[in-house]
Amino acid sequence: MKTKLRVAAVQMNSSLDKAKNLAEAERLIRHATAGGAELIVLPELFNLYGDLRQAAAKAEPLEGPTAQLLSALARELAVYLVGGSFAEVAAGENRAYNTSLTIDPSGNVLATYRKMHLFNVDLGAELRVCESDNLLPGTEITCLETDFAKLGISICYDLRFPELYREQASQGVELLCIPAAFTQRTGRDHWELLVRTRAVENQCYVIAANQVGEHAPGSVSYGRSLIVDPWGKVLTEASGERAEVVLADLSGELLTDIRRKLPALKNRILP
Ligand SMILES: O=C([O-])CC(=O)C(=O)O
């Protein structure tokens, strides 16, 4: 991993208005680069959030307007973008993939990740979600090389499945990028705990960019986007109230030092 890297998590309050969400994403990406960010992570379904049926109905192809905007911004601003996610058309299906593109500073797509674990839960009247009604699961674990670190991409509910991250760590990942729309109901007890745990157990940096606030009636996200170091220390945390950008400086030396002094990844005995 490169010695020094400034990264950003973009927290958004996306709504059902795609044009407005794209304009807001652009504003926040520009704000992050003005703060010196070299890698920026957006939240899950940043271009339309609050109703999965509408998101699926307005799904875009891989080279649709959302991808084109991300690519143009990455190129113009010369940054790496982990473009949160958007609903992607799946051929012959009325359900969509929940897809994250990672784009390099020339505007090229380096990786395409489709959310593997779908959030199907019934916590009573307070929270019932069945993502499988409108979304299709992806099947591929995604890791990629950049000039500064090896990245692992995952999305939101994936956070609850440690085997995914262990596999990414086994493939040499150093920085976990996690776009999310973690709910208010589950987030207050589980969000920070899970993000920090994934950092500690895999000795990785984590950038977890969340949605925040009410998106549509009954759809409320927890916010508090986090950037965590491989010791599990929170480097920066966003509010639970509003759209904003948080920045942190990552250190390749710290990651190497932690892995050398406490070689838990090497001390594994079970497969
Ligand atoms: O919305 C999701 O995908 C995941 C979520 O809030 C949770 O796991 O509590």
PDBQT file of the ligand as one rigid body, heavy atoms in Angstrom, charges set to zero:
ROOT
HETATM    1  O1  LIG A 301     -29.891  -2.247   4.051  1.00  0.00    +0.000 OA
HETATM    2  C1  LIG A 301     -29.068  -3.206   4.036  1.00  0.00    +0.000 C 
HETATM    3  O2  LIG A 301     -28.671  -3.767   2.995  1.00  0.00    +0.000 OA
HETATM    4  C2  LIG A 301     -28.468  -3.712   5.299  1.00  0.00    +0.000 C 
HETATM    5  C3  LIG A 301     -28.875  -3.211   6.597  1.00  0.00    +0.000 C 
HETATM    6  O3  LIG A 301     -29.419  -2.138   6.799  1.00  0.00    +0.000 OA
HETATM    7  C4  LIG A 301     -28.561  -4.124   7.695  1.00  0.00    +0.000 C 
HETATM    8  O4  LIG A 301     -27.867  -5.132   7.477  1.00  0.00    +0.000 OA
HETATM    9  O5  LIG A 301     -28.989  -3.851   8.815  1.00  0.00    +0.000 OA
ENDROOT
TORSDOF 0
